[in-house]
Amino acid sequence: MANIAEGFERDGNQEFRQFLSVAKGSAGEVRSHLYTALDVGLLSQPDFDELALLTEQIGRQLGAFSRYLQSSAVRGAKFK
């Protein structure tokens, strides 16, 4: 969430998209940590499945938002 907020505050779509990409990578990183937590017994399989699904959905949503911004004619507040 912090990466998304920081990118938004940059007031330009290109920079915002860069930070969305970082946030998408962080979702993958969280998923990696979930595998570790499952392997060492800190998560049950059902909890892992639910959380892994959420991180996958978030990653897809971030990617879709980034693609939308790429095709948008609006460039950001600093270009007004």
C-alpha positions, 0 to 999 in steps of 0.5 A, spaced: 500 500 500 505 504 501 508 503 494 501 505 491 501 511 495 508 514 494 507 512 486 500 516 486 503 522 490 508 523 484 503 526 480 505 522 473 502 516 470 509 513 468 512 514 475 505 511 478 505 505 474 513 504 476 510 504 483 504 499 481 509 494 478 513 495 485 507 493 489 505 487 484 512 485 486 511 485 493 504 481 492 509 476 489 514 476 495 508 476 500 506 469 496 513 467 497 513 468 505 506 464 505 509 458 502 515 459 507 510 459 513 506 453 510 512 449 510 514 451 517 507 449 520 505 457 521 499 456 516 494 451 515 493 449 508 486 452 508 489 459 510 495 458 505 490 457 500 485 463 501 491 468 502 495 465 496 489 466 492 488 474 495 495 475 493 494 473 486 488 477 485 491 483 488 497 482 483 492 481 477 488 487 479 495 491 480 497 489 473 490 491 470 490 498 473 497 499 470 495 497 463 489 502 464 494 507 466 498 506 460 493 506 455 490 512 458 490 519 455 491 522 462 498 523 464 498 526 471 497 532 475 504 535 474 503 535 466 497 540 467 
